[in-house]
Amino acid sequence: MSEVAARLWTRSRMFMVAGPIGCALVAGALTACAVGPNYHRPSAIVSQDFKENRGWEPATPAQIPADQQWWTIYNDPELNSLESQVEVSNQTLKANEAAYRAALQVVAAERGQLLPAIDLGLTGTRSGENGGALSTESTSAVGKAISTTSVKYTDITLEGQGSWALDVWGKVRRQIESDVDLAQVSAAEVAAAQLSAQVTLAEDYFQMRASEQAIQIYSTYIADLENALQIVQNEVRAGTDTLADVYAAQTQLESTQVSMINEQLTRATYEHAIAVLIGRPPAQLSIAAGSLTTTVPVVPAGLPSELLERRPDIAEAERTMASDNALRGVATAAWFPSLTLTGDFGYNHGSLAGLVNSSNSLWSFGGSAAQTLFNGGALLAQSREARAQYDEAVANYRQTVLSAFQSVENDLVTLRVLQQSDALDVTAVNAAELSEQLYTNQFKAGIVSYASVLTEQTTRLAAEVTLLAIQSQQLVTSVDLISQLGGGWSASELNQRNEGVPADGLRKTADD
């Protein structure tokens, strides 16, 4: 800043602050209030415990370590490696994070309206007038002579202007309060998007591993069927069996081969989905085959009331409700007159050299008030609209809470039933293997035909596939339960993410 501009800035500040000091004090006292209702979180319907959790003990209960991510309880290094890439690579998550940063800047822009706006301008004009603007007369022996000259003017003005729209009724502060809440909504959306991507990846991963396990089951079964088909063909050649058994064995073999091909397709689809979740083209990701864990850790559901602080979607609905409540104050403030202070201070002179001088100074100071007297009921409609939107947000919040309880209850009952089914199907698989072995021995002894063996093999395969489906569903449901419980997230993180946003000066309370 030049020396001239610096001197103007100093004098302008002295005038704008020290000059109308009385008005500023009065304005400061007035801006201590903010019309409209302060926010209190409405109550929601919360039960004392989860119905489907009563009297049930998970086979492998697990607590998420406080210093670790939730997926580590599955003790799968490959899954850990993939999950760590979601936050840095997933494009949907990046888009949500960018929206959150934009919301923070909206708060900063709104906050600027609480302070005076000061502009500094330097203007200069050069003007002239020709022809009769200035004349001189002289007399000589030969007569009178008149000559004219042109006149030129220089005008330079250096001026600082300021205006301050006093937030007497708290309209701007209520708008800031709403925008801060909306920034927290965006932060909750980021958390929800991140949790959703992580959960989807884990579910896809376990289903991919289940497809690999199914491929192994089908592969073993196909080898058995190929061996059995060879035996039956030899029996037909020896005249001890019929072509019907050959056709039956061949049909079963080819049907199983088709099932295995379908599982290979399913496995590839899940691998492609995982690649997209970590922000990579499917062609750039190849996951080596692995085993499906049979340990299904189940995190404790805790108290239903804890969901209000542990789920980002509930936090998002609650912050939306708070934002709409603040907008009720904005609508209420519109009923009151707007007050604005204006002032300017500067210098005007014919040359730049002597511009900044007390004899060339100019100033003005004033204020204005404006009040809408009639606008066809628009203000009343806006107030009613703000109230209706708040009521809608309250209803959405309460419905979100109820839906959260429903989802947790569904996962709890699903895990409980699957745990029972798993135990029963393990017994069924063992029985099917023993029965198949028995009929195989009888076939080799010539007691039964191969059709009986084929029936038992089909029964054993069905039991193994069913058991695999149960185990896979247990893992997927346990992941879903973790997500329904918030994945270790807490609503307190919203305040931590908004540490860069100054407090708006309006005290909020959150009452259950």
C-alpha positions as CSV (number, residue, x, y, z in Angstrom):
1,M,0.0,0.0,0.0
2,S,1.4,3.4,-0.9
3,E,2.0,6.1,1.7
4,V,-0.9,8.2,0.4
5,A,-3.3,5.3,0.6
6,A,-2.0,4.3,4.0
7,R,-2.7,7.8,5.4
8,L,-6.2,7.8,3.9
9,W,-6.8,4.3,5.4
10,T,-5.8,5.5,8.8
11,R,-7.9,8.6,8.8
12,S,-10.9,6.7,7.4
13,R,-10.7,4.2,10.2
14,M,-10.4,7.0,12.8
15,F,-13.5,8.6,11.3
16,M,-15.5,5.4,10.9
17,V,-14.7,4.1,14.4
18,A,-13.8,7.0,16.7
19,G,-16.2,9.5,15.0
20,P,-19.5,7.7,15.5
21,I,-18.4,5.9,18.6
22,G,-21.7,6.5,20.3
23,C,-23.7,5.0,17.5
24,A,-21.3,2.0,17.4
25,L,-21.9,1.3,21.1
26,V,-25.6,1.4,20.6
27,A,-25.4,-0.8,17.6
28,G,-23.3,-3.3,19.5
29,A,-25.8,-3.5,22.3
30,L,-28.7,-4.0,19.8
31,T,-26.9,-6.8,18.0
32,A,-26.8,-8.9,21.2
33,C,-30.3,-10.2,20.4
34,A,-31.4,-12.6,17.7
35,V,-35.1,-13.1,17.0
36,G,-36.6,-16.5,16.3
37,P,-36.5,-19.7,18.5
38,N,-33.2,-21.1,19.8
39,Y,-32.7,-24.7,18.9
40,H,-33.6,-27.6,21.2
41,R,-33.4,-31.0,19.7
42,P,-36.9,-32.6,19.6
43,S,-37.4,-35.9,21.3
44,A,-37.5,-39.1,19.3
45,I,-39.1,-42.5,20.0
46,V,-36.4,-44.6,21.6
47,S,-36.8,-48.0,23.2
48,Q,-35.0,-49.2,26.2
49,D,-33.2,-52.1,24.5
50,F,-33.2,-54.0,21.2
51,K,-36.0,-56.7,21.1
52,E,-34.0,-59.2,19.0
53,N,-31.0,-58.9,21.3
54,R,-32.7,-60.3,24.4
55,G,-31.3,-63.6,25.6
56,W,-29.0,-64.1,22.5
57,E,-25.3,-64.6,22.8
58,P,-23.4,-64.4,19.5
59,A,-21.0,-67.3,18.8
60,T,-18.1,-64.9,18.4
61,P,-18.8,-61.5,20.0
62,A,-16.2,-58.9,19.2
63,Q,-15.5,-55.3,20.3
64,I,-14.1,-52.8,17.8
65,P,-10.8,-51.6,19.2
66,A,-10.8,-47.9,20.0
67,D,-7.6,-47.4,18.1
68,Q,-8.4,-49.5,15.1
69,Q,-10.8,-49.5,12.1
70,W,-13.9,-51.7,12.3
71,W,-12.9,-54.1,9.5
72,T,-9.8,-55.2,11.4
73,I,-11.9,-57.5,13.6
74,Y,-12.1,-59.9,10.7
75,N,-8.3,-60.4,10.8
76,D,-8.0,-60.4,7.0
77,P,-4.9,-58.7,5.7
78,E,-6.2,-58.5,2.1
79,L,-9.4,-56.8,3.3
80,N,-7.4,-54.4,5.5
81,S,-5.3,-53.4,2.5
82,L,-8.3,-52.8,0.2
83,E,-10.2,-50.8,2.9
84,S,-7.3,-48.5,3.4
85,Q,-7.6,-47.4,-0.2
86,V,-11.2,-46.3,-0.1
87,E,-10.7,-42.9,1.5
88,V,-7.9,-41.8,-0.8
89,S,-9.2,-43.2,-4.1
90,N,-13.0,-43.4,-4.1
91,Q,-14.3,-40.6,-6.4
92,T,-17.8,-40.4,-4.8
93,L,-16.2,-39.8,-1.4
94,K,-14.0,-37.1,-2.9
95,A,-17.0,-35.4,-4.3
96,N,-18.7,-35.4,-0.9
97,E,-15.6,-34.1,0.7
98,A,-15.4,-31.2,-1.8
99,A,-19.1,-30.4,-1.1
100,Y,-18.2,-30.2,2.6
101,R,-15.3,-27.8,1.9
102,A,-17.6,-25.6,-0.1
103,A,-20.1,-25.5,2.7
104,L,-17.4,-24.2,5.1
105,Q,-16.7,-21.4,2.6
106,V,-20.4,-20.5,2.6
107,V,-20.1,-20.0,6.3
108,A,-17.1,-17.8,5.9
109,A,-18.8,-15.7,3.3
110,E,-21.9,-15.2,5.4
111,R,-19.8,-14.2,8.4
112,G,-18.3,-11.4,6.4
113,Q,-21.7,-9.7,6.4
114,L,-21.4,-9.0,10.1
115,L,-18.5,-6.6,9.5
116,P,-18.5,-3.2,7.8
117,A,-17.7,-3.1,4.1
118,I,-14.9,-0.6,3.3
119,D,-13.9,0.5,-0.3
120,L,-11.0,2.6,-1.3
121,G,-11.1,4.5,-4.7
122,L,-8.9,6.9,-6.5
123,T,-10.4,8.9,-9.5
124,G,-8.9,11.5,-11.7
125,T,-10.3,13.6,-14.5
126,R,-8.8,16.1,-17.0
127,S,-11.2,18.5,-18.7
128,G,-10.8,21.5,-20.9
129,E,-12.8,24.3,-22.7
130,N,-11.9,26.0,-26.0
131,G,-13.2,29.1,-27.8
132,G,-14.1,32.1,-25.7
133,A,-13.5,30.4,-22.4
134,L,-10.9,33.1,-21.5
135,S,-10.3,36.3,-23.6
136,T,-7.7,39.1,-23.3
137,E,-8.0,42.6,-25.0
138,S,-5.0,44.9,-26.1
139,T,-4.9,48.3,-27.8
140,S,-2.3,49.6,-30.2
141,A,-1.7,52.3,-32.7
142,V,-3.4,50.2,-35.4
143,G,-6.5,49.4,-33.2
144,K,-7.9,46.8,-30.8
145,A,-6.8,43.1,-30.7
146,I,-8.6,40.3,-28.9
147,S,-7.1,36.8,-28.3
148,T,-8.6,33.7,-26.7
149,T,-7.0,30.8,-25.0
150,S,-8.2,27.3,-23.9
151,V,-8.8,26.5,-20.2
152,K,-8.0,23.0,-18.7
153,Y,-9.1,21.6,-15.4
154,T,-7.7,18.7,-13.3
155,D,-9.7,17.0,-10.6
156,I,-8.4,14.2,-8.4
157,T,-10.3,12.5,-5.6
158,L,-9.1,9.9,-3.2
159,E,-12.0,8.5,-1.1
160,G,-12.7,5.8,1.3
161,Q,-16.3,4.6,1.6
162,G,-17.8,2.4,4.2
163,S,-21.2,0.8,5.0
164,W,-22.4,-1.4,7.8
165,A,-25.7,-3.2,7.7
166,L,-26.4,-3.7,11.4
167,D,-27.5,-7.1,12.3
168,V,-29.8,-5.8,15.0
169,W,-32.4,-8.6,14.8
170,G,-29.9,-11.4,14.2
171,K,-30.9,-12.2,10.6
172,V,-27.3,-12.6,9.5
173,R,-26.3,-14.5,12.6
174,R,-29.3,-16.9,12.2
175,Q,-28.3,-17.4,8.6
176,I,-24.7,-18.2,9.8
177,E,-26.1,-20.6,12.3
178,S,-28.1,-22.3,9.6
179,D,-25.0,-22.5,7.3
180,V,-22.8,-23.9,10.1
181,D,-25.5,-26.6,10.6
182,L,-25.5,-27.3,6.9
183,A,-21.7,-27.6,6.9
184,Q,-22.1,-30.2,9.6
185,V,-24.7,-31.9,7.4
186,S,-22.1,-32.1,4.7
187,A,-19.6,-33.5,7.2
188,A,-22.1,-36.2,8.2
189,E,-22.7,-36.9,4.5
190,V,-18.9,-37.4,4.0
191,A,-18.9,-39.8,7.0
192,A,-22.0,-41.7,5.6
193,A,-20.5,-41.9,2.2
194,Q,-17.2,-43.2,3.5
195,L,-18.9,-45.8,5.8
196,S,-21.1,-46.8,2.9
197,A,-18.1,-47.4,0.6
198,Q,-16.2,-49.3,3.2
199,V,-19.2,-51.5,4.1
200,T,-20.0,-52.2,0.4
201,L,-16.3,-53.1,-0.2
202,A,-16.3,-55.5,2.8
203,E,-19.6,-57.1,1.6
204,D,-18.4,-57.5,-1.9
205,Y,-15.1,-58.9,-0.6
206,F,-16.8,-61.6,1.4
207,Q,-19.2,-62.5,-1.4
208,M,-16.2,-62.8,-3.7
209,R,-14.5,-65.1,-1.3
210,A,-17.7,-67.1,-1.1
211,S,-17.8,-67.4,-4.9
212,E,-14.2,-68.7,-4.8
213,Q,-15.2,-71.3,-2.2
214,A,-18.2,-72.3,-4.3
215,I,-15.9,-72.8,-7.3
216,Q,-13.7,-75.1,-5.2
217,I,-16.8,-77.1,-4.1
218,Y,-18.0,-77.4,-7.7
219,S,-14.5,-78.3,-8.9
220,T,-14.2,-81.2,-6.4
221,Y,-17.7,-82.4,-7.2
222,I,-17.0,-82.3,-11.0
223,A,-13.9,-84.4,-10.4
224,D,-16.1,-86.9,-8.5
225,L,-18.7,-86.9,-11.3
226,E,-16.1,-87.4,-14.0
227,N,-14.7,-90.4,-12.1
228,A,-18.2,-91.7,-11.6
229,L,-19.1,-91.3,-15.3
230,Q,-16.0,-93.3,-16.2
231,I,-17.1,-96.1,-13.8
232,V,-20.6,-96.2,-15.2
233,Q,-19.4,-96.3,-18.8
234,N,-17.2,-99.2,-17.9
235,E,-20.1,-100.9,-16.2
236,V,-22.2,-100.5,-19.4
237,R,-19.4,-102.0,-21.5
238,A,-19.3,-104.9,-19.1
239,G,-23.1,-105.3,-19.4
240,T,-23.8,-104.7,-15.7
241,D,-25.4,-101.3,-16.1
242,T,-27.6,-99.4,-18.5
243,L,-27.1,-96.3,-20.7
244,A,-29.7,-94.5,-18.5
245,D,-27.2,-94.2,-15.7
246,V,-24.6,-92.9,-18.2
247,Y,-27.0,-90.2,-19.3
248,A,-27.9,-89.3,-15.7
249,A,-24.2,-89.0,-14.7
250,Q,-23.4,-86.9,-17.8
251,T,-26.4,-84.6,-17.2
252,Q,-25.3,-84.0,-13.6
253,L,-21.7,-83.4,-14.7
254,E,-22.6,-80.8,-17.3
255,S,-25.1,-79.0,-15.0
256,T,-22.4,-78.7,-12.4
257,Q,-19.9,-77.3,-14.9
258,V,-22.5,-74.6,-15.8
259,S,-22.9,-73.7,-12.1
260,M,-19.2,-73.4,-11.7
261,I,-18.9,-71.1,-14.8
262,N,-21.7,-68.9,-13.3
263,E,-19.7,-68.7,-10.0
264,Q,-16.6,-67.6,-11.9
265,L,-18.7,-64.9,-13.5
266,T,-20.0,-63.8,-10.1
267,R,-16.5,-63.8,-8.7
268,A,-15.2,-61.5,-11.5
269,T,-18.1,-59.1,-11.1
270,Y,-17.3,-58.6,-7.4
271,E,-13.7,-58.1,-8.1
272,H,-14.6,-55.4,-10.7
273,A,-16.9,-53.7,-8.1
274,I,-14.1,-53.6,-5.5
275,A,-11.8,-52.0,-8.1
276,V,-14.2,-49.2,-8.6
277,L,-14.7,-48.7,-4.9
278,I,-11.0,-48.0,-4.5
279,G,-10.9,-45.7,-7.5
280,R,-9.2,-48.0,-10.0
281,P,-10.2,-49.4,-13.4
282,P,-11.1,-53.1,-13.1
283,A,-8.3,-54.0,-15.5
284,Q,-5.7,-52.7,-13.0
285,L,-6.8,-54.9,-10.0
286,S,-6.3,-58.6,-9.6
287,I,-7.0,-60.2,-6.3
288,A,-5.5,-63.6,-5.6
289,A,-7.8,-66.3,-4.6
290,G,-8.2,-66.8,-0.9
291,S,-10.3,-68.6,1.7
292,L,-13.5,-67.5,3.3
293,T,-13.3,-67.0,7.0
294,T,-15.7,-69.1,9.1
295,T,-15.4,-66.8,12.1
296,V,-18.3,-64.3,12.2
297,P,-17.5,-61.6,14.7
298,V,-20.6,-59.8,16.0
299,V,-20.2,-56.4,17.6
300,P,-22.5,-55.6,20.6
301,A,-25.5,-53.6,19.7
302,G,-25.3,-51.4,22.9
303,L,-28.2,-49.2,23.9
304,P,-30.7,-47.9,21.3
305,S,-30.3,-44.3,22.5
306,E,-26.6,-44.5,21.5
307,L,-27.7,-44.7,17.9
308,L,-28.6,-41.0,18.0
309,E,-24.9,-40.2,18.3
310,R,-23.4,-43.1,16.4
311,R,-25.1,-43.0,13.0
312,P,-24.1,-40.3,10.5
313,D,-27.5,-40.4,8.8
314,I,-29.2,-39.6,12.1
315,A,-26.7,-36.8,12.7
316,E,-27.3,-35.5,9.2
317,A,-31.1,-35.4,9.8
318,E,-30.6,-33.8,13.2
319,R,-28.3,-31.0,11.8
320,T,-30.8,-30.4,8.9
321,M,-33.5,-29.9,11.6
322,A,-31.2,-27.4,13.4
323,S,-30.5,-25.5,10.2
324,D,-34.2,-25.2,9.4
325,N,-34.9,-24.0,12.9
326,A,-32.3,-21.2,12.4
327,L,-34.0,-20.3,9.1
328,R,-37.2,-19.6,11.1
329,G,-35.2,-16.9,12.8
330,V,-34.2,-15.5,9.4
331,A,-37.8,-15.4,8.4
332,T,-38.8,-13.7,11.7
333,A,-36.1,-11.0,11.3
334,A,-37.6,-10.0,7.9
335,W,-40.5,-8.5,9.8
336,F,-38.2,-5.9,11.5
337,P,-36.6,-2.8,9.9
338,S,-33.1,-3.0,8.4
339,L,-30.6,-0.4,9.7
340,T,-27.5,0.6,7.7
341,L,-24.7,3.1,8.6
342,T,-22.8,4.7,5.8
343,G,-19.8,7.1,5.7
344,D,-17.0,8.2,3.5
345,F,-13.9,10.2,3.9
346,G,-11.4,11.5,1.3
347,Y,-9.6,14.3,-0.4
348,N,-10.2,16.3,-3.5
349,H,-7.7,18.6,-5.3
350,G,-6.5,19.7,-8.6
351,S,-3.2,18.0,-8.5
352,L,-1.8,14.8,-7.0
353,A,1.0,16.5,-5.3
354,G,-1.1,18.4,-2.8
355,L,-4.0,16.0,-2.6
356,V,-3.6,14.7,0.9
357,N,-4.1,17.8,2.9
358,S,-6.6,18.8,5.6
359,S,-7.8,21.7,3.6
360,N,-8.8,19.3,0.8
361,S,-10.6,16.8,3.0
362,L,-14.3,15.8,2.5
363,W,-16.5,13.6,4.5
364,S,-20.0,12.4,5.1
365,F,-21.8,10.1,7.6
366,G,-25.3,9.0,7.7
367,G,-27.7,6.2,8.4
368,S,-30.8,4.7,6.9
369,A,-33.7,2.5,8.0
370,A,-36.0,0.6,5.8
371,Q,-39.2,-1.3,6.7
372,T,-41.5,-3.2,4.4
373,L,-45.0,-1.9,4.9
374,F,-46.9,-4.1,2.4
375,N,-45.8,-6.9,0.1
376,G,-49.0,-8.8,-0.5
377,G,-48.5,-11.2,2.5
378,A,-45.1,-12.5,1.2
379,L,-43.5,-12.1,4.7
380,L,-46.2,-14.1,6.3
381,A,-46.0,-16.8,3.7
382,Q,-42.2,-17.0,4.2
383,S,-42.6,-17.4,7.9
384,R,-45.1,-20.1,7.5
385,E,-42.9,-21.8,4.9
386,A,-40.0,-21.8,7.3
387,R,-42.1,-23.3,10.0
388,A,-43.4,-26.0,7.7
389,Q,-39.9,-26.9,6.5
390,Y,-38.8,-27.2,10.2
391,D,-41.8,-29.5,10.9
392,E,-40.8,-31.6,7.9
393,A,-37.3,-31.8,9.1
394,V,-38.5,-32.9,12.6
395,A,-40.7,-35.6,11.0
396,N,-37.8,-36.8,8.8
397,Y,-35.5,-36.9,11.8
398,R,-37.9,-39.1,13.8
399,Q,-38.5,-41.4,10.9
400,T,-34.7,-41.7,10.4
401,V,-34.4,-42.8,14.0
402,L,-37.2,-45.3,13.7
403,S,-35.7,-46.7,10.4
404,A,-32.4,-47.1,12.2
405,F,-33.9,-49.2,15.0
406,Q,-35.7,-51.3,12.4
407,S,-32.4,-52.0,10.5
408,V,-30.5,-53.0,13.7
409,E,-33.3,-55.3,14.8
410,N,-33.4,-56.9,11.4
411,D,-29.7,-57.6,11.4
412,L,-29.8,-58.9,15.0
413,V,-32.6,-61.4,14.2
414,T,-30.9,-62.4,10.9
415,L,-27.6,-63.1,12.7
416,R,-29.4,-65.1,15.4
417,V,-31.3,-67.2,12.9
418,L,-28.3,-67.8,10.7
419,Q,-26.3,-68.8,13.7
420,Q,-28.9,-71.5,14.4
421,S,-29.1,-72.5,10.8
422,D,-25.3,-72.8,10.5
423,A,-25.1,-75.3,13.3
424,L,-27.9,-77.4,11.8
425,D,-26.4,-77.3,8.3
426,V,-23.0,-78.4,9.5
427,T,-24.7,-81.5,10.9
428,A,-26.6,-81.9,7.6
429,V,-23.3,-81.7,5.6
430,N,-21.7,-84.3,7.8
431,A,-24.7,-86.7,7.5
432,A,-24.7,-86.2,3.7
433,E,-21.0,-87.1,3.4
434,L,-21.5,-90.3,5.5
435,S,-24.6,-91.3,3.5
436,E,-22.7,-90.7,0.2
437,Q,-19.8,-92.8,1.4
438,L,-22.2,-95.6,2.5
439,Y,-24.0,-95.7,-0.9
440,T,-20.6,-95.6,-2.7
441,N,-19.4,-98.7,-0.9
442,Q,-22.7,-100.4,-1.6
443,F,-22.4,-99.5,-5.3
444,K,-18.9,-100.9,-5.4
445,A,-20.2,-104.1,-3.8
446,G,-22.9,-104.4,-6.5
447,I,-25.7,-103.9,-4.0
448,V,-27.2,-100.7,-5.5
449,S,-27.1,-98.9,-8.8
450,Y,-25.1,-95.8,-9.5
451,A,-28.3,-93.8,-9.6
452,S,-28.5,-94.1,-5.8
453,V,-24.9,-92.8,-5.5
454,L,-25.7,-89.9,-7.8
455,T,-28.7,-89.0,-5.6
456,E,-26.5,-88.9,-2.5
457,Q,-23.8,-86.9,-4.2
458,T,-26.4,-84.3,-5.3
459,T,-27.7,-84.1,-1.7
460,R,-24.2,-83.6,-0.4
461,L,-23.5,-80.8,-2.9
462,A,-26.7,-79.0,-2.0
463,A,-25.9,-79.2,1.7
464,E,-22.4,-77.8,1.1
465,V,-23.7,-75.0,-1.1
466,T,-26.4,-74.1,1.5
467,L,-23.8,-74.1,4.3
468,L,-21.6,-71.8,2.2
469,A,-24.5,-69.4,1.6
470,I,-25.3,-69.3,5.3
471,Q,-21.7,-68.6,6.2
472,S,-21.4,-65.9,3.6
473,Q,-24.7,-64.3,4.7
474,Q,-23.5,-64.3,8.3
475,L,-20.4,-62.3,7.3
476,V,-22.4,-59.9,5.1
477,T,-25.0,-59.3,7.9
478,S,-22.3,-58.8,10.5
479,V,-20.8,-56.1,8.3
480,D,-24.2,-54.5,7.8
481,L,-24.8,-54.6,11.6
482,I,-21.5,-52.7,12.1
483,S,-22.7,-50.1,9.6
484,Q,-26.1,-49.8,11.2
485,L,-24.3,-49.1,14.5
486,G,-22.3,-46.4,12.9
487,G,-19.0,-48.2,12.3
488,G,-17.4,-46.7,15.4
489,W,-18.3,-43.2,14.2
490,S,-19.6,-40.5,16.7
491,A,-21.5,-37.3,16.2
492,S,-18.8,-35.5,18.2
493,E,-16.7,-35.7,15.1
494,L,-18.9,-33.0,13.5
495,N,-17.6,-30.4,15.9
496,Q,-14.0,-31.6,15.3
497,R,-14.4,-31.2,11.6
498,N,-15.7,-27.7,12.0
499,E,-12.9,-26.4,14.2
500,G,-12.0,-24.0,11.4
501,V,-15.5,-22.4,11.6
502,P,-15.7,-19.7,14.3
503,A,-18.5,-20.0,16.8
504,D,-21.6,-18.0,15.8
505,G,-22.3,-16.7,19.3
506,L,-25.7,-18.4,19.5
507,R,-25.9,-21.0,22.2
508,K,-27.5,-24.3,21.2
509,T,-28.7,-27.1,23.4
510,A,-29.4,-30.7,22.4
511,D,-32.0,-32.2,24.6
512,D,-33.0,-35.8,24.1
